Amino acid sequence: MFQKLVAIEPVSLVPSAEKTLYSFAGQVVMYPDVPASDDEIIARIGDADAVLLSYTSRINRYVLECCPNVKYIGMCCSLYSPESANVDIRYANKRGITVTGIRDYGDEGVVEYVVSELVRCLHGFGQESWEELPREITGLKVGIVGLGKSGGMIADALKFFSADISYYARSEKEAATAKGYCFLPLEKLLAESEVICCCLNKNTVLLHAEEFRQMGDRKILFNTGLSPAWDEAPFIEWLEGDNLCFCDTIGALGSEQLLNHPHVRCMQVSTGRTRQAFDRLSAKVLANLSEYNG
């Protein structure tokens, strides 16, 4: 059992899960807003031995050096790799600090977002249709860049509507091949697909100037990641063509200045943050705490 557990910012736990936190620590402190600086994070952690945070703050080496009592950090957000994490996991591990995170809690809402926006675009619901005549997803050439959990779910959903699915990943996936999905080199996928969905880990950039050249014009690009999948300059140049880009958040788009671009559709809301996602997130955060306290 921890002596003191501090949530340094809102961590999206459902009320019942917040109550359960008290079974893991003698004292629980939950802050209602996002800290403005490293020093504020340090002040909030204080002498706590357990810390919770979401994706809106960072715990870096400086913070950890100033908080010697910390032995557990629970990321109440996605953790895919040390490189993409908002906690300095490598330094934490050197200090003997356990860092846990969660995965696969908000993918369902993201899938619904992609299907919804694509249908509206192709049919012209509330906007001019993408082609002269409304069209179905049937036969649409869709390329998935990053066939992880969310990318695989998007592929499966669009396949249900009879899209022609190809994908690029670090290696060919036997399960995807069994479903009829075609593994392609990135340049070939970009050139041949009518719709490209980037489903990459945070801070993973695969689309540079050459990739946008290969992609060409008259394309629809979705980015469902937490950060841009592209270099900004060639992306802006590509937007000037006959193309459309869909992102749910400004974080995925990369710049508020692009919000009013005529070829950008940004919801400015995280489509994975649903009632059901908060339930899944809460259960996984509590499971991590239970496993640590064994």
N, C-alpha and C positions, 0 to 999 in steps of 0.2 A: 504493500500500500504506500502511496506517495504521501509525503508530508504536505506539499502544497502543489496544486495544479492550477495553471493560469492559461486561459484562452486569451491570447493577446489581441484578438479581433473577433468579429462575428464569424462563427464557424459552421453555421447552417444546420446545427443539430435540431431535431424535433424536440418539443418540450419534455417528453418522457425520457429521451436520451440525456438531456441536460440534467435531469434529476438523478439519473443513474451515475453520472460522473462523481457524485458525492460518495459513492461506494468504493471509489478508487483512491480517494485522498482525504486527508484530515481537513484540509481547507481547499475550497474551489473559488477561484475568481474569474469572472467572465466579463471582458470589456465589450461595450456596445458599439465601438467605432474602430476604424483602422488607424494604427499609430502613424504619425507623420514622419518619424525619423528613426534611425538606429538607436539613438539615445533614449527615445521614448519607449522603444521596444525593451531596451535594457532595464529601464525603470519599471516597466510593467512586469517583467519577469522577476526582477528582484532576487529573492532567495529561493524561488520555486525550484523544485526538482523535476517537475513535469510541465511541458508546454504544449499547447495546441495552437495551430494557426491554419488559415485557409490559403488561397492562392494570391491574396491581395497584399501580402507583406513578405519580406525576406528575412531570414535569419542567417547572417553571414559569419565569417570567422571572428570579426571584431565583436559582434554581439555575444558569441559563445565564449570568447576570452574574458568578457566582462561579467559572465554569469556562470561561475564555477560550480554551482550546485546542480545544474541541469544534468539529468541522466536519461531523460526520455523526451523525445519530440514527436508528437503525433501530427502529421500533415492531414488535415481534413479536406484533401483535394488529391488530384491525380499524381501519382508517383510512377514514372516510367523508367527514369535513369538519373544518376547523379548529375549529369550534364544539364538536364532539363528541369531539375528540381529547384525550388525557391528556398532550399536549405543547403548549406555547405555540408553535404553528407560526408564527404571524404574527411574533412577536418573533424567533424563530429565523431566519426568512427575512430579516428586516432585518439580522441579524448575518451573513448569508451561509452559514448552517448548512442543510444539506440534511436534510430529514426524510422518511423513507419509511415506509410501512405496508403492510399486506396486506389482502386481502378474500377472502371466499368460500372459507374453508378448513374451517369447521365446520358448514356448513348442513345437511349430510346427516343428522347426528345429531339436529339440532333437528327436522327433518321427521319422523324416526322417533318422537321423543318425542311430538309432537303427535298423530300417528296412534295411537300406542299408548295414550296417556292417554284420548283421545276414545273409542276402542273399548271400553276398560275401563269408562268412565263410562256409555256408552250401553247396553252389554250387562250391566253389573252384575258384572263380574269382580272379585272381592275386595272388593266394596262394594255398596251398594244401587243398583240401576239408576236412571238419571236419570228414566225414565218408568215407569209401572206395568208395562208389558211391555218386554222388551229390544227395541231397535231397531237398525237398520243405519244406516250413513252415507248410504245411498241416499236421495236426496231431501232430505237435511238442508240447510237454508239457512245457508250459511257466508259470513261477511263478512270479507274480508282488509283490514286497515288498514295500508297501506304495501306496495305490490307491487314491492319490490326483488327481489334474488336469493332470499333465504330466503322472503319472502312468496310469490313466484311458485312456488317449489318446493313449498311447503305447499299452495297452490292446486292445482297439478298433481296432487299426491298424493291430495288429497281428491276431485278431479274423477275420478280413476281409480276411486274407489269410488262414483261417481255422485252426489256432492254437487252442490248448486245453488250456484255460486260467484258472489259479487259482490265488488267491491273499491272502495276509496277510495285515491286517490293524488293527487299534485299535478296530474296531467293524465291524460287517457284514453290508454291504451296500445293501439296497433293490434294488437300481437301477442296481447294478452289478449282483445281483442274477437274476433279470429279463432278463439280457443279456446272462445268462447261465454261468457266471463266478462262480467258486467254492471257497468259503471262507474256508481256511485251517489254522490250527495252524502253526506257523513259522517252527517248526521242521519237520512237515509232508510236507509242501511245499518244503523245501530245499531238503528233501530226494527224493521226487517224480518228481521234475521238471528237465528237461534237460537243460533249459535256465532259469536263474534267473535275473530279472531286479530290481535293488535297486533304488527306486525313492523317496528318503527321504529328509527331510529338512536338511539344513546345520547343522553340528555338531551332527547329530543323528547317533549313532552307535548301530547296532543291531546284527552284526556278530562278535561273540567272538569265542574262541577256540572250544566250544561245538557245536556251529552252523556250523563251518567248518567241524567238524567231522560228523555231521548229513548230510551235503551236499555231502560229499564223492567226488569221482573222476569222471572224464569224464563229466564235467559240463562246461557250458559257463556262465560267470557272467558279467553282464553290471552294471555299476554304473553311473547314470545320475545326481546325486546330485552334489553339490558344494564342498563337502568334502567326505573323505572316509567313507563308511558305515561299516567299520570293524576295529578291532584291528590289528595293523600292523604285529606283530609276527606270529599269526596263519594264517594270509593272505599269508605271504611269504612262510610259510610251505605248505599251500594248493597249491600255485603256482607250487611247485615242482612236483606235481602230473600231471596227464594227463588232464589238465584243461586250459581254456583260460579266460582272463579278458579283457574287453573293457571299456575304459574311454575316454572321449573326452579331458579332461584337466588334467594337472599335479595336480591341486588342488583336483580333484576327485580321482586321483590315490594315492596321498599322499606323494610320494617321487620321486625325479628325478632319484635316483639310480635304480629305477625299470623300467625306460624307455627302457632299452636294454634287459630286461628279455625276453627270447624267448616265454613266455606264456602271455605276455602283449601286447595289441594293444592300443596305446594312440595317438590320433590325435594331441594333444597339441594345440587345438583350441576349443573355446567355440562354439559348434554347434548351440546353440540357438541365437547367435548374427548374425542375418541376416538383410537384408534391411527392410523386413517387421516387424521384431522384433523392430528395432529402431523406426519405425513409431508408433508402438503400445506403446512402452516405452514413447516416447515423448508426445503422447496424454494423457497418464495416469498421467505423471508428471505435465503437465499443468492443468489437471483436479483437481489434489490435491491442486495446488496453487490457482486455482479459487475458490474451495470450502472453503479454509481457509480464503481467502480475501472476500468471500461472498458478 
